[in-house]
Amino acid sequence: MLWAITPDADAVVKIDVANNKAETVVGDRPYQFPNGLVWAGDEGFVTDGYGKSIWRFTADGKTEKWFEGEPLQGPVGLTADESYLYVSDPRSKQVFRFDRKTKSVEPTL
């Protein structure tokens, strides 16, 4: 499956590349200006540059604002492993590491 963020009302779609089918996962566009998406295990994350936040969503479309505010100034790209979420923020000239369980954050550069 390919997970994609779009500029449309269907904010997050899941694309079955083998069968050429797309399914809306998150509709009604909850994000101000989404920049990046990562699917990690059984949850996905979206960076919101204007909202200075990170959103979390599940495969059934449940969405919540997972983190907001300082130290984020303009989060864009992100990746994840089993324990951490790594978020690049060019406005603060930093990559931040977020603990996926506690949401504690620390700079990595």
Buried (B, 14 or more C-beta within 10 A) or exposed (E): EEBBBBEEEBBBBBBEEEEEEBEBBBBEBBBEEBBBBBBBEEBBBBBBBEBBBBBBBEBEBEBEEBBEEEBBBBBBBBBBEEEBBBBBBEEBEBBBBBEBEEEEBEEEE
